[in-house]
Structures are given as C-alpha cells and as structure tokens.
Amino acid sequence: MKKTSFKLSALSALGALMPLLLTACFPGLGGDSAYKNIEGYSEVTQAKKLYAALDSGHFYMQDNSDGEITSEFLFKYRDDGKLTYFYMSAEDGETAFEYHNGSEINRKNKGDPQWEFIAQGGEDYYVYDRKKRHPYTEEGVISMNAYAVTDSAVEETDSGKKITFYYNAEEFKEAMAELGELKSFECTLWLDENGYCYRLDQKGVFDNGGDESVSDFSMFIDQMNGVEGEIKRPEV
C-alpha cells in the first residue's frame, strides 16, 4: 500500500498565519507578573486553562477570504484516559485525514482508495493522553503571544466578552516574510459567560511592493464537553 503522507504539525494547514495561530503564550522573563497589566490577559489565560481541561471538544479553522475550512479537530478522552480524535488538514490543494480510536491509527489522503492502519506496537504508532498531549488539546490552541502585545481592548457582549490584542508587527516580520512585509497584526478572542473561548480571529496586513494583502483566519470551538458517544471514523 502507498504510505500516506500526513502532516500533524500544529503549524500545518493553517494558511498564511500558521506560524502564529496555534503558538502558546510566550512567558518571557517574569512569567505572569510581566503581563498582568495587559487588559484581557487574565481572562485569556483562564480560557487557555479551561480549554486544556476539556474532556471533549471540536474546532475548525476557516480562511475568511474564501470561507474554506483549512483544518478540523474533533476529540474525546476515553474512560481509560487515552485520546480519541479525528483530524482533517487541507493545504495546497491536498486534504489529509487522521483518525485515532485510542488503540489504532488510521490515515488517508483524499483520493486514496483505502485507509492506512498503524496498530499498537508498530514503528510509527503513538497514542496521546493528558500527560502526553496532542498539540490540539494544549493551552496553546488559544493563542495570545503576550510578549508582543502593544495594546488591547475588552468589550462586554451579550454572551460574554470580546478581547482584542494588537501586536508589534516587528516581532513576526521574519516568520511571515514570504507573504510580504507585515504591517499590522491583531487577534480577537470571543469568550462566553463562563470564560470559555468559542472563537478566535487573527488578521495580518501585508505590504507587497506597494500592494496591500490581508490574511484573515478564524477558529471556531464548539461541542466543549459535549461530544456524545464514541468518535467514529467518518466516510471520507
């Protein structure tokens, strides 16, 4: 069988802002005390912890320029603590899928006639739990990058809070150089009344030799502690 080429990196399939979207908050010198005066910092710090404590959940990434879903992750911990999940990644015209039932890995690229199976004991086998975490179950899914925040704003909404962080573009210029010169970068997080983050927007504006381009992505989080039954491998 043809070996499936699958990218599981937390930085893959996230479009133009992929080096930034799923990065954890860089603590810097002084830890929390260095950033506690940033408006919205404490609320987002708590939202990161709430996400990492979930027993189950689902998120998907969307390119707002065309509405394309670039990645999706559905997860749930088994009673024995093993993580089960289904992951989809769409990048450069290719779509890859991975399903893990906690005991066996199933991989497939779109167009492949069948799934590739990796059983326990196999050379490429791995399994996740709350100690050995999958990147998409970690706090870093709720990104903040507090070390680069220059300003922030917190607004009350009907369902919770809207928190916007404005960043020093110089901090990310090198990482984003292939897209042009990064001129501005901001991130908006939407929290519900219980402090959970259910949406995260990131927008970067670039200068390409005098022409402006925009990279605009959103992540939506739902089914928090609400995934019922076992996660089954879908027909794809």
C-alpha positions as CSV (number, residue, x, y, z in Angstrom):
1,M,0.0,0.0,0.0
2,K,1.2,3.5,-0.7
3,K,2.3,5.1,2.5
4,T,0.2,8.1,3.4
5,S,1.9,11.4,3.7
6,F,0.4,13.2,6.7
7,K,1.3,16.4,8.4
8,L,0.4,16.5,12.0
9,S,2.4,19.6,13.0
10,A,0.5,22.2,15.0
11,L,1.7,24.7,12.4
12,S,0.4,22.9,9.3
13,A,-2.7,23.6,7.3
14,L,-3.4,26.9,8.9
15,G,-2.9,29.1,5.9
16,A,-0.9,32.3,5.9
17,L,-0.9,32.9,9.7
18,M,0.1,29.3,10.6
19,P,3.3,30.2,12.5
20,L,1.2,32.4,14.9
21,L,-2.2,30.8,15.3
22,L,-1.5,27.8,17.5
23,T,1.5,29.1,19.4
24,A,1.4,29.1,23.1
25,C,1.8,32.4,25.0
26,F,5.5,33.0,25.3
27,P,6.1,33.5,29.1
28,G,9.1,35.7,28.9
29,L,11.1,36.9,31.9
30,G,8.9,37.4,35.0
31,G,6.1,35.0,33.9
32,D,2.6,36.2,34.5
33,S,3.7,39.2,36.5
34,A,5.3,40.7,33.4
35,Y,1.9,40.8,31.5
36,K,-0.7,41.0,34.2
37,N,-1.4,44.7,33.4
38,I,-2.4,43.8,29.8
39,E,-6.2,44.3,29.6
40,G,-7.8,40.9,28.9
41,Y,-4.7,38.9,29.8
42,S,-6.1,37.2,32.9
43,E,-9.3,36.3,31.1
44,V,-7.5,34.7,28.2
45,T,-5.1,32.9,30.5
46,Q,-8.1,31.4,32.2
47,A,-9.7,30.5,28.9
48,K,-6.5,28.6,27.9
49,K,-6.6,26.5,31.0
50,L,-10.3,25.8,30.5
51,Y,-9.7,24.6,27.0
52,A,-6.8,22.2,28.1
53,A,-9.1,20.8,30.8
54,L,-11.9,19.8,28.4
55,D,-12.9,16.1,28.2
56,S,-14.1,16.6,24.6
57,G,-14.4,19.3,22.0
58,H,-14.3,20.3,18.4
59,F,-12.7,23.1,16.5
60,Y,-12.2,24.1,12.9
61,M,-10.1,26.7,11.1
62,Q,-11.6,28.9,8.4
63,D,-9.9,31.1,5.7
64,N,-12.2,34.1,5.8
65,S,-11.1,35.2,2.3
66,D,-13.0,32.3,0.7
67,G,-14.7,30.5,3.6
68,E,-12.6,27.4,3.1
69,I,-12.2,25.1,6.1
70,T,-8.5,24.5,6.4
71,S,-8.4,22.2,9.4
72,E,-10.8,20.4,11.8
73,F,-10.2,18.5,15.0
74,L,-12.7,16.5,17.0
75,F,-11.6,14.9,20.2
76,K,-12.7,13.0,23.3
77,Y,-10.8,11.2,26.1
78,R,-11.8,7.6,26.7
79,D,-12.6,6.3,30.2
80,D,-9.0,5.0,30.4
81,G,-7.6,8.4,29.6
82,K,-6.5,7.7,26.1
83,L,-7.3,10.3,23.5
84,T,-9.6,9.6,20.5
85,Y,-9.8,12.0,17.7
86,F,-10.5,12.8,14.0
87,Y,-8.3,15.4,12.3
88,M,-8.6,16.9,8.8
89,S,-6.0,19.1,7.2
90,A,-6.4,20.9,3.8
91,E,-3.3,22.6,2.4
92,D,-2.0,23.5,-1.1
93,G,-4.9,21.6,-2.8
94,E,-4.3,18.4,-0.8
95,T,-6.5,17.1,2.0
96,A,-5.3,14.5,4.6
97,F,-7.2,12.8,7.4
98,E,-6.2,11.0,10.6
99,Y,-8.4,9.0,12.9
100,H,-7.2,7.5,16.2
101,N,-9.5,5.4,18.4
102,G,-7.1,5.3,21.2
103,S,-5.7,1.9,20.1
104,E,-5.1,2.2,16.4
105,I,-4.2,5.0,14.0
106,N,-6.0,5.4,10.6
107,R,-4.6,7.7,7.9
108,K,-5.7,8.7,4.5
109,N,-5.2,11.3,1.8
110,K,-8.2,12.5,-0.2
111,G,-8.4,10.3,-3.3
112,D,-6.7,7.3,-1.7
113,P,-8.8,4.1,-2.2
114,Q,-8.3,2.9,1.4
115,W,-7.0,3.8,4.8
116,E,-3.5,3.1,6.1
117,F,-3.6,1.3,9.5
118,I,-1.0,1.6,12.2
119,A,-1.6,-0.8,15.2
120,Q,-0.1,-0.7,18.6
121,G,3.5,-1.9,18.6
122,G,4.0,-0.5,15.1
123,E,7.1,1.6,14.4
124,D,5.0,4.7,13.6
125,Y,2.4,4.2,16.4
126,Y,1.8,6.8,19.1
127,V,-1.0,7.5,21.5
128,Y,-2.0,10.6,23.4
129,D,-3.4,11.2,26.9
130,R,-3.5,14.1,29.4
131,K,0.3,13.7,30.1
132,K,1.5,13.1,26.6
133,R,-0.8,15.6,24.9
134,H,-1.8,16.1,21.3
135,P,-0.9,19.6,20.2
136,Y,-4.5,20.5,19.6
137,T,-5.5,19.7,23.2
138,E,-2.9,22.0,24.7
139,E,-3.4,25.6,26.0
140,G,-1.6,27.0,23.0
141,V,-4.7,26.4,20.8
142,I,-5.9,29.6,22.4
143,S,-3.1,31.9,21.3
144,M,-2.1,35.1,22.9
145,N,1.6,35.9,22.4
146,A,1.5,38.4,25.3
147,Y,5.2,39.3,24.9
148,A,4.4,41.1,21.6
149,V,1.1,42.9,22.7
150,T,1.3,46.7,22.3
151,D,-2.4,47.4,23.2
152,S,-5.6,45.6,23.9
153,A,-9.3,46.2,24.4
154,V,-12.1,44.4,26.2
155,E,-15.7,44.7,25.3
156,E,-18.7,43.3,27.1
157,T,-21.0,41.3,24.8
158,D,-24.5,39.7,25.3
159,S,-22.8,36.3,25.8
160,G,-19.5,37.3,27.5
161,K,-16.5,39.3,26.4
162,K,-14.7,40.3,23.2
163,I,-11.0,40.7,23.7
164,T,-8.7,42.2,21.1
165,F,-4.9,42.2,21.2
166,Y,-2.9,44.5,19.0
167,Y,0.7,43.3,18.3
168,N,4.1,44.7,17.4
169,A,4.4,43.6,13.8
170,E,8.2,43.7,14.1
171,E,8.1,40.6,16.3
172,F,6.6,38.5,13.5
173,K,8.0,40.0,10.3
174,E,10.8,37.4,9.8
175,A,8.4,34.5,10.3
176,M,5.9,36.0,7.8
177,A,8.4,37.4,5.3
178,E,7.4,35.1,2.5
179,L,3.9,36.7,2.4
180,G,5.3,40.3,2.2
181,E,6.2,42.9,4.8
182,L,3.9,42.5,7.8
183,K,2.4,45.9,8.6
184,S,-0.1,45.1,11.3
185,F,-1.3,42.1,13.2
186,E,-4.2,41.7,15.6
187,C,-6.1,38.9,17.4
188,T,-9.7,38.9,18.7
189,L,-11.0,36.3,21.1
190,W,-14.6,35.8,22.0
191,L,-15.4,34.3,25.4
192,D,-18.7,33.1,26.7
193,E,-20.2,33.9,30.1
194,N,-18.3,31.0,31.7
195,G,-14.9,32.2,30.3
196,Y,-14.6,29.6,27.5
197,C,-13.2,30.8,24.2
198,Y,-15.5,29.9,21.4
199,R,-14.0,31.9,18.6
200,L,-10.6,33.3,17.7
201,D,-9.9,35.7,14.8
202,Q,-6.4,36.6,13.5
203,K,-5.8,39.2,10.9
204,G,-2.5,40.3,9.3
205,V,-2.0,43.1,6.8
206,F,1.0,42.9,4.4
207,D,2.8,45.2,2.0
208,N,3.8,43.5,-1.2
209,G,5.8,46.1,-3.1
210,G,3.2,48.7,-2.6
211,D,0.2,46.4,-2.9
212,E,-1.7,45.5,0.3
213,S,-2.8,42.0,1.0
214,V,-4.7,40.6,4.0
215,S,-4.5,37.2,5.7
216,D,-7.7,36.7,7.7
217,F,-8.4,33.4,9.6
218,S,-10.9,32.4,12.3
219,M,-11.0,29.4,14.6
220,F,-14.4,28.2,16.0
221,I,-14.6,26.0,19.1
222,D,-17.8,24.1,19.9
223,Q,-19.0,20.8,21.5
224,M,-17.0,21.6,24.6
225,N,-17.5,18.6,26.9
226,G,-20.4,17.8,24.6
227,V,-19.2,15.1,22.3
228,E,-21.6,12.2,22.8
229,G,-20.7,8.6,22.3
230,E,-17.6,7.3,20.7
231,I,-15.8,9.2,17.9
232,K,-16.1,7.0,14.8
233,R,-14.1,7.1,11.7
234,P,-16.1,9.0,9.1
235,E,-16.5,8.1,5.4
236,V,-14.2,10.5,3.5
